[in-house]
Amino acid sequence: MAIEDLDGVIRAVLPDPHHASTFRLRWDRWSHDVIDPLTRVYGEKADALVLRLLDLALAAAARRPTDLRTLDEARLLTPDWLQ
């Protein structure tokens, strides 16, 4: 599913360029793990679910405090942080 003007949708909710680009990179990497199964099960009806998922993910990203976003990025650079 292609979302028309995905970057514009993201920037409308996440005006900070770094935050928006980080969200886009993660959406591009992980969204297919959800979109593909939804499409197999629901066909064209999955489009509405995907848009709702995007809305929820953007709302959660917008609410995430800056210090936790910084921690998220630090943990990406240190994949063994949990061990």
C-alpha positions as CSV (number, residue, x, y, z in Angstrom):
1,M,0.0,0.0,0.0
2,A,1.4,3.4,-1.0
3,I,0.4,6.3,1.3
4,E,0.0,9.5,-0.7
5,D,2.5,12.1,0.5
6,L,3.7,10.0,3.5
7,D,6.5,12.5,4.2
8,G,3.9,15.3,4.4
9,V,1.7,13.3,6.7
10,I,4.6,12.6,9.0
11,R,5.9,16.2,9.0
12,A,2.4,17.4,9.9
13,V,2.6,15.5,13.2
14,L,6.3,15.5,13.7
15,P,7.6,18.9,12.7
16,D,11.2,18.3,13.9
17,P,13.1,17.1,10.8
18,H,15.2,14.6,12.7
19,H,12.3,13.1,14.5
20,A,10.3,12.9,11.2
21,S,13.1,11.3,9.3
22,T,13.8,8.8,12.1
23,F,10.1,7.9,12.1
24,R,10.1,7.5,8.3
25,L,13.1,5.2,8.4
26,R,11.5,3.0,11.1
27,W,8.2,3.0,9.2
28,D,10.0,1.9,6.0
29,R,11.8,-0.8,7.9
30,W,9.1,-2.3,10.0
31,S,5.7,-1.4,8.5
32,H,5.7,-4.3,6.1
33,D,5.8,-6.8,9.0
34,V,2.2,-5.6,9.7
35,I,1.0,-4.4,6.3
36,D,1.7,-7.7,4.4
37,P,-0.2,-10.0,6.8
38,L,-3.1,-7.5,7.1
39,T,-3.3,-7.4,3.3
40,R,-3.2,-11.2,3.0
41,V,-6.1,-11.5,5.5
42,Y,-8.2,-8.4,4.7
43,G,-7.3,-7.6,1.1
44,E,-8.2,-4.1,0.1
45,K,-9.9,-3.5,3.4
46,A,-6.5,-3.5,5.0
47,D,-5.8,0.0,3.7
48,A,-8.0,1.6,6.4
49,L,-6.3,-0.5,9.1
50,V,-2.9,0.6,7.9
51,L,-3.9,4.2,7.9
52,R,-5.2,3.8,11.4
53,L,-1.9,2.1,12.4
54,L,0.0,5.0,11.0
55,D,-2.1,7.5,12.9
56,L,-1.6,5.6,16.2
57,A,2.2,5.2,15.6
58,L,2.6,8.9,14.8
59,A,0.6,9.9,17.8
60,A,2.7,7.7,20.0
61,A,5.9,9.1,18.4
62,A,4.7,12.7,19.0
63,R,4.1,12.0,22.7
64,R,7.4,10.3,23.3
65,P,9.6,12.7,25.3
66,T,12.9,13.9,23.8
67,D,15.0,12.2,26.5
68,L,13.5,8.8,25.7
69,R,13.9,9.3,21.9
70,T,17.6,10.0,22.6
71,L,17.8,6.9,24.7
72,D,16.2,4.9,21.8
73,E,18.8,6.1,19.4
74,A,21.7,5.3,21.8
75,R,20.3,1.8,22.2
76,L,20.2,1.4,18.5
77,L,24.0,2.1,18.5
78,T,24.5,-0.4,21.3
79,P,22.5,-3.5,20.4
80,D,23.8,-5.4,23.5
81,W,22.5,-2.8,26.0
82,L,20.0,-5.2,27.4
83,Q,22.5,-8.0,28.1
